[in-house]
Amino acid sequence: MASTPNTNLRGFNHAVQTLLRNPSQFLPHLTIPTFTHLPEQLGPHLHRQSPGEKPAAAAKSPTIRALVLDKDNTLCPPKTTAFPPQIIDKLSALRNSPTSPFNQSTAPDSILIVSNRAGSHPRFDAEVREIEERLSPLRIPVFRLPEGSEKKPFCGREVLDWFRERGVVTRADEIAVVGDRLGTDVLMAAMMGSWSVWCRDGVYEGVDPLKGRPNMNILERMEIWIEKYLREFRGLKAPLPRGWESQQNLVCRPRQPTSCLCSISLAKKVPRGWRDNWRGISQATKRIHAEMMNNDESKSKEQL
């Protein structure tokens, strides 16, 4: 059975507005099947030379000192605290390898779980305790969203402050955000000026790219289609984090096309099936938005 779409209404609205106005921010810097494929030395995989770059600048790789990890469908199946063995093995390697930038002895505060469930509200405190107990040998904490703060993708400033207070990073471009959702994890990275890693298949190994991972809801299916459309047919790439780009003094770099999707004329090279899918996705987006608005209104009436 497909999971229920996230009812983070403001986050949904922001994702739609970003898609219409600045769609390149919807794209990750690195795509991997699952978290188990995350490179230990992440920097060289996040940025590759583009046609207009200086060779000297392109030779420099980002320095990643901290990881922000999503939980649901990145580390665990959705709404559970069950870490698959291969995920635990990967976390253990990142925390114990002598060559890892995230080794728990040399960089104890370099990995943080940031979820729109665990840590986002007191009603999930039991889940937070269970996660931290299971990961206690690896010393990986769950981020507690400060009172009055909003969930992903809007809590980037609070997450950055968490790392800065512990002396892990000085700039946002020293952080990589890893997760399975473009509309929350990847967008948060773009908003805070960090790098993004998209776990395309969630926690499921060996997924057929033509069929996609099991139990996807309509928003997750839309994200996968949109990413492929923007990358293959629009030729867009994820913009470089502002801080890192300014540090490298990149000049004469071709601007990424960021035309509003609402005014895009679908070229003839786009197969008819894709054009039909885009119309269907537009209609589905409107329907989901209306349902979320109705749900919020119903909750407000119940509270009254």
Contacts in CASP RR format, 6 or more apart in sequence:
PFRMAT RR
TARGET T0000
AUTHOR 0000-0000-0000
METHOD contacts of the structure
MODEL  1
MASTPNTNLRGFNHAVQTLLRNPSQFLPHLTIPTFTHLPEQLGPHLHRQS
PGEKPAAAAKSPTIRALVLDKDNTLCPPKTTAFPPQIIDKLSALRNSPTS
PFNQSTAPDSILIVSNRAGSHPRFDAEVREIEERLSPLRIPVFRLPEGSE
KKPFCGREVLDWFRERGVVTRADEIAVVGDRLGTDVLMAAMMGSWSVWCR
DGVYEGVDPLKGRPNMNILERMEIWIEKYLREFRGLKAPLPRGWESQQNL
VCRPRQPTSCLCSISLAKKVPRGWRDNWRGISQATKRIHAEMMNNDESKS
KEQL
1 215 0 8 1.000
2 215 0 8 1.000
2 216 0 8 1.000
2 217 0 8 1.000
2 218 0 8 1.000
3 78 0 8 1.000
3 79 0 8 1.000
3 215 0 8 1.000
3 216 0 8 1.000
3 217 0 8 1.000
3 220 0 8 1.000
4 217 0 8 1.000
5 217 0 8 1.000
5 218 0 8 1.000
5 219 0 8 1.000
5 288 0 8 1.000
5 292 0 8 1.000
6 12 0 8 1.000
6 116 0 8 1.000
6 184 0 8 1.000
6 219 0 8 1.000
7 292 0 8 1.000
7 295 0 8 1.000
7 296 0 8 1.000
8 116 0 8 1.000
8 151 0 8 1.000
8 152 0 8 1.000
8 184 0 8 1.000
9 292 0 8 1.000
9 293 0 8 1.000
9 296 0 8 1.000
10 150 0 8 1.000
10 154 0 8 1.000
11 151 0 8 1.000
11 153 0 8 1.000
11 154 0 8 1.000
11 183 0 8 1.000
11 184 0 8 1.000
12 219 0 8 1.000
12 288 0 8 1.000
12 289 0 8 1.000
12 292 0 8 1.000
13 289 0 8 1.000
14 153 0 8 1.000
14 154 0 8 1.000
14 187 0 8 1.000
15 26 0 8 1.000
15 153 0 8 1.000
15 182 0 8 1.000
15 183 0 8 1.000
15 184 0 8 1.000
15 187 0 8 1.000
16 285 0 8 1.000
16 289 0 8 1.000
18 25 0 8 1.000
18 26 0 8 1.000
18 183 0 8 1.000
18 187 0 8 1.000
19 26 0 8 1.000
19 226 0 8 1.000
19 261 0 8 1.000
20 260 0 8 1.000
20 261 0 8 1.000
20 262 0 8 1.000
21 258 0 8 1.000
21 260 0 8 1.000
22 258 0 8 1.000
23 230 0 8 1.000
23 234 0 8 1.000
23 236 0 8 1.000
23 258 0 8 1.000
23 261 0 8 1.000
24 230 0 8 1.000
24 236 0 8 1.000
24 237 0 8 1.000
24 238 0 8 1.000
24 239 0 8 1.000
24 256 0 8 1.000
24 257 0 8 1.000
24 258 0 8 1.000
25 186 0 8 1.000
25 187 0 8 1.000
25 190 0 8 1.000
25 191 0 8 1.000
25 238 0 8 1.000
25 239 0 8 1.000
26 182 0 8 1.000
26 183 0 8 1.000
26 186 0 8 1.000
26 187 0 8 1.000
26 226 0 8 1.000
26 227 0 8 1.000
26 230 0 8 1.000
27 182 0 8 1.000
27 186 0 8 1.000
27 227 0 8 1.000
27 230 0 8 1.000
27 231 0 8 1.000
27 236 0 8 1.000
27 237 0 8 1.000
27 238 0 8 1.000
28 182 0 8 1.000
28 186 0 8 1.000
28 189 0 8 1.000
28 196 0 8 1.000
28 197 0 8 1.000
28 198 0 8 1.000
28 227 0 8 1.000
28 238 0 8 1.000
29 46 0 8 1.000
29 47 0 8 1.000
29 189 0 8 1.000
29 195 0 8 1.000
29 196 0 8 1.000
29 197 0 8 1.000
29 238 0 8 1.000
30 42 0 8 1.000
30 45 0 8 1.000
30 46 0 8 1.000
30 195 0 8 1.000
30 196 0 8 1.000
30 197 0 8 1.000
30 198 0 8 1.000
31 197 0 8 1.000
31 198 0 8 1.000
31 200 0 8 1.000
32 38 0 8 1.000
32 197 0 8 1.000
32 198 0 8 1.000
32 199 0 8 1.000
32 200 0 8 1.000
33 199 0 8 1.000
33 200 0 8 1.000
33 201 0 8 1.000
33 205 0 8 1.000
33 206 0 8 1.000
33 207 0 8 1.000
34 199 0 8 1.000
34 201 0 8 1.000
34 202 0 8 1.000
34 203 0 8 1.000
34 204 0 8 1.000
34 205 0 8 1.000
35 69 0 8 1.000
35 74 0 8 1.000
35 75 0 8 1.000
35 87 0 8 1.000
35 90 0 8 1.000
35 178 0 8 1.000
35 179 0 8 1.000
35 199 0 8 1.000
35 202 0 8 1.000
35 203 0 8 1.000
36 86 0 8 1.000
36 87 0 8 1.000
36 89 0 8 1.000
36 90 0 8 1.000
36 205 0 8 1.000
38 90 0 8 1.000
38 94 0 8 1.000
38 178 0 8 1.000
38 197 0 8 1.000
39 45 0 8 1.000
40 93 0 8 1.000
40 94 0 8 1.000
40 97 0 8 1.000
40 99 0 8 1.000
40 100 0 8 1.000
40 101 0 8 1.000
41 99 0 8 1.000
41 101 0 8 1.000
42 62 0 8 1.000
42 64 0 8 1.000
42 101 0 8 1.000
42 176 0 8 1.000
42 195 0 8 1.000
42 197 0 8 1.000
43 61 0 8 1.000
43 62 0 8 1.000
43 63 0 8 1.000
43 64 0 8 1.000
43 195 0 8 1.000
44 61 0 8 1.000
46 61 0 8 1.000
46 62 0 8 1.000
46 64 0 8 1.000
46 176 0 8 1.000
46 195 0 8 1.000
46 197 0 8 1.000
47 58 0 8 1.000
47 61 0 8 1.000
47 62 0 8 1.000
47 240 0 8 1.000
47 244 0 8 1.000
48 58 0 8 1.000
49 55 0 8 1.000
49 58 0 8 1.000
50 58 0 8 1.000
50 237 0 8 1.000
50 253 0 8 1.000
50 254 0 8 1.000
51 254 0 8 1.000
52 252 0 8 1.000
52 253 0 8 1.000
52 254 0 8 1.000
53 250 0 8 1.000
53 253 0 8 1.000
54 250 0 8 1.000
54 251 0 8 1.000
57 248 0 8 1.000
57 249 0 8 1.000
57 250 0 8 1.000
60 248 0 8 1.000
62 173 0 8 1.000
62 174 0 8 1.000
62 195 0 8 1.000
62 241 0 8 1.000
62 244 0 8 1.000
63 174 0 8 1.000
64 101 0 8 1.000
64 174 0 8 1.000
64 175 0 8 1.000
64 176 0 8 1.000
64 195 0 8 1.000
65 101 0 8 1.000
65 107 0 8 1.000
65 110 0 8 1.000
65 168 0 8 1.000
65 169 0 8 1.000
65 174 0 8 1.000
65 175 0 8 1.000
66 102 0 8 1.000
66 109 0 8 1.000
66 110 0 8 1.000
66 111 0 8 1.000
66 112 0 8 1.000
66 163 0 8 1.000
66 168 0 8 1.000
66 169 0 8 1.000
66 174 0 8 1.000
66 175 0 8 1.000
66 176 0 8 1.000
67 94 0 8 1.000
67 102 0 8 1.000
67 110 0 8 1.000
67 111 0 8 1.000
67 112 0 8 1.000
67 175 0 8 1.000
67 176 0 8 1.000
67 178 0 8 1.000
68 112 0 8 1.000
68 114 0 8 1.000
68 159 0 8 1.000
68 175 0 8 1.000
68 176 0 8 1.000
68 177 0 8 1.000
68 178 0 8 1.000
68 188 0 8 1.000
68 189 0 8 1.000
68 194 0 8 1.000
69 75 0 8 1.000
69 111 0 8 1.000
69 112 0 8 1.000
69 113 0 8 1.000
69 114 0 8 1.000
69 140 0 8 1.000
69 178 0 8 1.000
69 179 0 8 1.000
70 113 0 8 1.000
70 114 0 8 1.000
70 115 0 8 1.000
70 177 0 8 1.000
70 178 0 8 1.000
70 179 0 8 1.000
70 180 0 8 1.000
70 181 0 8 1.000
70 184 0 8 1.000
70 185 0 8 1.000
70 199 0 8 1.000
71 113 0 8 1.000
71 115 0 8 1.000
71 117 0 8 1.000
71 118 0 8 1.000
71 131 0 8 1.000
71 142 0 8 1.000
72 78 0 8 1.000
72 79 0 8 1.000
72 115 0 8 1.000
72 116 0 8 1.000
72 117 0 8 1.000
72 180 0 8 1.000
73 180 0 8 1.000
73 181 0 8 1.000
73 199 0 8 1.000
73 202 0 8 1.000
73 203 0 8 1.000
74 178 0 8 1.000
74 179 0 8 1.000
74 180 0 8 1.000
74 185 0 8 1.000
74 199 0 8 1.000
74 202 0 8 1.000
74 203 0 8 1.000
75 83 0 8 1.000
75 87 0 8 1.000
75 91 0 8 1.000
75 113 0 8 1.000
75 203 0 8 1.000
76 82 0 8 1.000
76 83 0 8 1.000
76 84 0 8 1.000
76 87 0 8 1.000
76 203 0 8 1.000
77 84 0 8 1.000
77 203 0 8 1.000
78 215 0 8 1.000
79 117 0 8 1.000
81 118 0 8 1.000
81 127 0 8 1.000
81 130 0 8 1.000
81 131 0 8 1.000
81 134 0 8 1.000
83 91 0 8 1.000
83 134 0 8 1.000
83 135 0 8 1.000
84 203 0 8 1.000
86 205 0 8 1.000
87 203 0 8 1.000
91 111 0 8 1.000
91 135 0 8 1.000
91 138 0 8 1.000
91 140 0 8 1.000
92 138 0 8 1.000
93 100 0 8 1.000
94 100 0 8 1.000
94 102 0 8 1.000
94 103 0 8 1.000
94 111 0 8 1.000
95 102 0 8 1.000
95 103 0 8 1.000
95 104 0 8 1.000
95 111 0 8 1.000
95 138 0 8 1.000
95 139 0 8 1.000
95 140 0 8 1.000
96 103 0 8 1.000
96 104 0 8 1.000
96 138 0 8 1.000
97 103 0 8 1.000
101 107 0 8 1.000
101 110 0 8 1.000
102 110 0 8 1.000
102 111 0 8 1.000
103 110 0 8 1.000
104 138 0 8 1.000
104 139 0 8 1.000
107 168 0 8 1.000
108 139 0 8 1.000
109 163 0 8 1.000
109 166 0 8 1.000
109 167 0 8 1.000
109 168 0 8 1.000
110 168 0 8 1.000
111 140 0 8 1.000
112 140 0 8 1.000
112 141 0 8 1.000
112 142 0 8 1.000
112 143 0 8 1.000
112 159 0 8 1.000
112 162 0 8 1.000
112 163 0 8 1.000
113 131 0 8 1.000
113 140 0 8 1.000
113 141 0 8 1.000
113 142 0 8 1.000
113 143 0 8 1.000
114 143 0 8 1.000
114 152 0 8 1.000
114 155 0 8 1.000
114 159 0 8 1.000
114 177 0 8 1.000
115 142 0 8 1.000
115 143 0 8 1.000
116 151 0 8 1.000
116 152 0 8 1.000
116 184 0 8 1.000
117 124 0 8 1.000
117 127 0 8 1.000
118 124 0 8 1.000
118 127 0 8 1.000
118 128 0 8 1.000
118 131 0 8 1.000
118 142 0 8 1.000
119 125 0 8 1.000
119 127 0 8 1.000
119 128 0 8 1.000
119 142 0 8 1.000
119 143 0 8 1.000
119 144 0 8 1.000
119 145 0 8 1.000
120 145 0 8 1.000
120 151 0 8 1.000
121 145 0 8 1.000
128 142 0 8 1.000
128 144 0 8 1.000
131 142 0 8 1.000
132 140 0 8 1.000
132 141 0 8 1.000
132 142 0 8 1.000
143 155 0 8 1.000
143 158 0 8 1.000
143 159 0 8 1.000
143 162 0 8 1.000
145 151 0 8 1.000
145 155 0 8 1.000
145 158 0 8 1.000
146 158 0 8 1.000
149 155 0 8 1.000
149 158 0 8 1.000
151 184 0 8 1.000
152 184 0 8 1.000
152 185 0 8 1.000
152 188 0 8 1.000
153 183 0 8 1.000
153 184 0 8 1.000
153 185 0 8 1.000
153 187 0 8 1.000
153 188 0 8 1.000
153 191 0 8 1.000
154 188 0 8 1.000
154 191 0 8 1.000
155 188 0 8 1.000
156 188 0 8 1.000
156 191 0 8 1.000
156 192 0 8 1.000
157 192 0 8 1.000
159 175 0 8 1.000
159 188 0 8 1.000
159 192 0 8 1.000
160 169 0 8 1.000
160 172 0 8 1.000
160 175 0 8 1.000
160 192 0 8 1.000
160 194 0 8 1.000
163 169 0 8 1.000
163 175 0 8 1.000
164 170 0 8 1.000
168 174 0 8 1.000
169 175 0 8 1.000
171 243 0 8 1.000
171 244 0 8 1.000
171 247 0 8 1.000
172 192 0 8 1.000
172 193 0 8 1.000
172 194 0 8 1.000
172 241 0 8 1.000
172 243 0 8 1.000
173 193 0 8 1.000
173 194 0 8 1.000
173 195 0 8 1.000
173 241 0 8 1.000
173 242 0 8 1.000
173 243 0 8 1.000
173 244 0 8 1.000
173 247 0 8 1.000
175 189 0 8 1.000
175 192 0 8 1.000
175 194 0 8 1.000
175 195 0 8 1.000
176 189 0 8 1.000
176 194 0 8 1.000
176 195 0 8 1.000
176 196 0 8 1.000
176 197 0 8 1.000
177 185 0 8 1.000
177 186 0 8 1.000
177 188 0 8 1.000
177 189 0 8 1.000
177 192 0 8 1.000
177 194 0 8 1.000
177 195 0 8 1.000
177 196 0 8 1.000
177 197 0 8 1.000
178 185 0 8 1.000
178 196 0 8 1.000
178 197 0 8 1.000
178 199 0 8 1.000
179 185 0 8 1.000
179 186 0 8 1.000
179 197 0 8 1.000
179 198 0 8 1.000
179 199 0 8 1.000
179 202 0 8 1.000
180 198 0 8 1.000
180 199 0 8 1.000
180 200 0 8 1.000
180 202 0 8 1.000
180 220 0 8 1.000
181 220 0 8 1.000
181 223 0 8 1.000
182 198 0 8 1.000
182 223 0 8 1.000
182 226 0 8 1.000
182 227 0 8 1.000
183 223 0 8 1.000
185 196 0 8 1.000
185 198 0 8 1.000
186 196 0 8 1.000
186 198 0 8 1.000
186 238 0 8 1.000
188 194 0 8 1.000
189 195 0 8 1.000
189 196 0 8 1.000
189 241 0 8 1.000
190 196 0 8 1.000
190 238 0 8 1.000
190 239 0 8 1.000
193 241 0 8 1.000
193 242 0 8 1.000
193 243 0 8 1.000
194 241 0 8 1.000
195 241 0 8 1.000
195 244 0 8 1.000
196 238 0 8 1.000
198 227 0 8 1.000
200 207 0 8 1.000
200 224 0 8 1.000
201 207 0 8 1.000
201 212 0 8 1.000
201 213 0 8 1.000
202 213 0 8 1.000
204 213 0 8 1.000
204 214 0 8 1.000
207 213 0 8 1.000
212 224 0 8 1.000
216 224 0 8 1.000
218 284 0 8 1.000
218 288 0 8 1.000
219 288 0 8 1.000
222 281 0 8 1.000
222 284 0 8 1.000
222 285 0 8 1.000
225 277 0 8 1.000
225 281 0 8 1.000
226 281 0 8 1.000
229 270 0 8 1.000
229 274 0 8 1.000
229 278 0 8 1.000
230 236 0 8 1.000
231 237 0 8 1.000
233 267 0 8 1.000
233 269 0 8 1.000
233 270 0 8 1.000
233 274 0 8 1.000
234 257 0 8 1.000
234 264 0 8 1.000
235 257 0 8 1.000
236 256 0 8 1.000
236 257 0 8 1.000
236 258 0 8 1.000
237 256 0 8 1.000
239 256 0 8 1.000
240 250 0 8 1.000
245 253 0 8 1.000
266 274 0 8 1.000
266 275 0 8 1.000
266 278 0 8 1.000
END
